[in-house]
Structure formats: structure tokens, C-alpha cells
Amino acid sequence: MNLARIFRHLFAEGSARRHFPSRVLDAIQQAIAAGESRHRGQVCFAVEGALPLGDLWRNRGARDRAHEVFAHLRVWDTEHNCGVLIYVLLADHAIEVVADRGIAALVAETEWAATCARMQAHFAGGDFERGAVEGVTAVCDILARHFPADGTPRTNELPDRPVLL
């Protein structure tokens, strides 16, 4: 158990709404909608200010939590197994990308890591909107390379609006 981490999480409660107000959520939603017009994937963006105390006590990391959120938001449940979650845990300054098996088989972890690093650089400078929008755009670029739109009508299986947890 890391006391510094616990304090960071206690004081980060509510930070998701502070750093991601409605106008930022609107920009992310627009970036997701525009990006999804270029590929057959589904993108979900989730932000969490802090982990619950029980998770901290068990020393749970951002990656484990991202997988749980991936399941909870049903990102795995897309018709072509092409869902991608961008998960941000503000208290740990962590960004994770979790891709469904249809995408994970084709995209190297280094591509996702590079996207996370670009987002992190903007976030560190306090520019959450730019970091998030560029992150969504980068994920959509990757999806467009591997799952380009084929012109057939498709259902938007996941909401484009970011989720604040």
C-alpha cells in the first residue's frame, strides 16, 4: 500500500469534471464521430478521477482498471470485435488503450503506447482537450489503416459521448 498514491487519489476525486468539462466532452465526442466515419471500429473514451479506496488497498493498477471498464462499458461487445477503449486515470497520470481481439491481433502495443505518450504530454501541460482529441484522432488513424470504412451503412454500437466514471 502506497500512502502517497492513496492521498493523490483522495484529492483527485472530482478532477474528471474539472479537467473534462462539457465543452471538452463535446470536442471529444465530435472527434470520435468524425473518426468513426473513416473506419469500421468503435471508439469509447472514459475518464476516471480516482480509484475507489478498495482498489487502492489492493494496489490495483490503471491497466487492470481499464480492462474492467472495457468490460463494464461493453466495448468488447461489438459485431466485428473492433472496439477500442481510451481510459484515463487522472490521479495516477495514466492513459491506457484497450483493444478488442479483432484489433489487438493486428496492432502492436507500441502504436497504442505512442498514442498514450502524446496524450500524456498534452495533459501534463494542462491541455486536456487537445490531448484527448489528438489521442482519439490517432486511435482512429490506426483503425482506418486496419479496418477502413467500406461504404456499407453501419450502426454506431457504442456512444460517442465520453464517459466520466
C-alpha positions in Angstrom: 0.0 0.0 0.0 1.4 3.4 -1.1 0.2 6.2 1.1 1.2 8.9 -1.4 -0.9 7.2 -4.0 -3.9 7.0 -1.7 -3.6 10.7 -0.9 -3.3 11.5 -4.6 -6.5 9.6 -5.3 -8.4 11.1 -2.3 -7.6 14.6 -3.6 -8.3 13.8 -7.2 -11.9 13.0 -6.6 -13.9 15.3 -8.8 -11.0 16.1 -11.1 -12.6 14.4 -14.1 -15.3 17.0 -14.2 -12.8 19.8 -13.6 -10.4 18.7 -16.4 -13.1 17.5 -18.8 -16.0 20.0 -18.7 -18.9 19.8 -21.2 -17.0 21.7 -23.9 -14.1 19.3 -23.8 -16.5 16.3 -23.8 -18.2 17.9 -26.8 -14.9 18.1 -28.7 -14.0 14.5 -27.9 -17.5 13.3 -29.0 -17.1 15.2 -32.3 -13.6 13.7 -32.8 -15.0 10.2 -32.2 -17.9 10.7 -34.6 -15.6 12.1 -37.3 -13.1 9.3 -36.8 -15.6 6.6 -36.9 -16.8 7.7 -40.3 -13.3 6.6 -41.6 -13.2 3.1 -40.2 -15.4 0.2 -39.1 -14.2 0.3 -35.4 -15.9 1.6 -32.4 -14.1 4.1 -30.0 -15.1 4.7 -26.4 -13.4 7.3 -24.2 -13.6 7.0 -20.4 -12.1 9.3 -17.7 -11.8 8.5 -14.0 -10.5 10.9 -11.5 -9.6 8.4 -8.8 -9.9 4.7 -7.9 -12.1 3.6 -5.1 -10.3 3.0 -1.8 -10.7 -0.8 -2.0 -8.8 -0.8 -5.3 -6.1 1.3 -3.9 -5.8 -1.0 -0.9 -5.3 -4.0 -3.2 -2.8 -1.9 -5.2 -4.8 -2.2 -8.4 -3.2 -0.5 -11.4 -4.6 1.5 -14.2 -4.3 -1.3 -16.7 -6.4 -3.7 -14.6 -9.0 -1.0 -14.1 -9.0 -0.2 -17.8 -9.8 -3.9 -18.6 -12.7 -3.8 -16.1 -14.1 -0.6 -17.6 -13.7 -2.1 -21.1 -15.9 -5.0 -19.9 -18.3 -2.8 -17.9 -18.9 -0.4 -20.9 -19.3 -3.5 -23.2 -16.6 -2.3 -25.6 -15.9 -5.9 -26.2 -19.4 -6.5 -27.5 -19.2 -5.1 -31.0 -20.2 -7.0 -34.0 -16.7 -7.2 -35.6 -14.7 -7.3 -32.3 -13.4 -3.9 -33.2 -14.0 -1.8 -30.1 -11.2 0.3 -28.5 -11.3 2.0 -25.1 -9.2 5.0 -24.3 -9.1 5.1 -20.5 -7.7 8.0 -18.5 -7.0 7.7 -14.7 -6.2 11.2 -13.7 -4.8 10.5 -10.1 -2.2 8.2 -11.5 -1.5 10.3 -14.6 -2.2 7.1 -16.6 -3.7 6.5 -20.0 -4.4 3.0 -21.3 -5.7 1.8 -24.6 -7.6 -1.5 -24.6 -8.5 -3.0 -27.9 -10.8 -5.9 -28.6 -9.3 -9.1 -30.0 -10.2 -8.2 -33.7 -7.9 -5.2 -33.5 -5.4 -6.3 -30.9 -4.3 -9.1 -33.3 -3.3 -6.5 -35.9 -2.0 -3.5 -33.9 1.3 -3.6 -31.9 1.2 -2.3 -28.3 3.9 0.2 -29.3 1.3 2.0 -31.5 -1.1 2.4 -28.6 1.8 3.4 -26.3 2.9 6.1 -28.7 -0.7 7.5 -28.7 -0.8 7.5 -24.9 2.5 9.3 -24.7 1.3 12.1 -27.0 -1.8 12.4 -24.9 0.2 12.4 -21.7 2.4 15.2 -23.0 -0.6 17.5 -23.6 -2.2 16.5 -20.3 1.0 17.3 -18.4 0.8 20.8 -19.9 -2.8 21.2 -18.8 -4.3 20.9 -22.3 -6.7 18.1 -21.8 -8.9 18.9 -24.8 -6.1 18.9 -27.3 -4.5 15.8 -25.7 -7.8 13.9 -25.8 -8.8 15.0 -29.3 -5.3 14.1 -30.7 -5.5 10.8 -28.9 -8.9 9.9 -30.4 -7.6 11.0 -33.8 -4.5 8.8 -33.5 -6.6 5.8 -32.5 -9.0 6.5 -35.4 -6.0 6.7 -37.8 -4.8 3.3 -36.6 -8.3 1.9 -37.0 -8.7 3.4 -40.5 -5.4 1.6 -41.6 -6.6 -1.8 -40.3 -10.4 -1.5 -40.6 -11.1 1.1 -43.2 -14.7 2.1 -43.9 -16.1 0.1 -46.7 -19.1 2.3 -47.6 -21.7 0.0 -46.1 -24.1 1.5 -43.6 -23.2 0.6 -40.0 -24.7 1.0 -36.6 -23.0 3.1 -34.0 -22.7 0.4 -31.4 -21.1 2.5 -28.7 -22.0 6.0 -27.6 -19.6 8.7 -28.9 -20.0 10.7 -25.8 -17.1 10.3 -23.3 -17.9 8.6 -20.0 -16.9 10.2 -16.7 -16.6 7.5 -14.1 
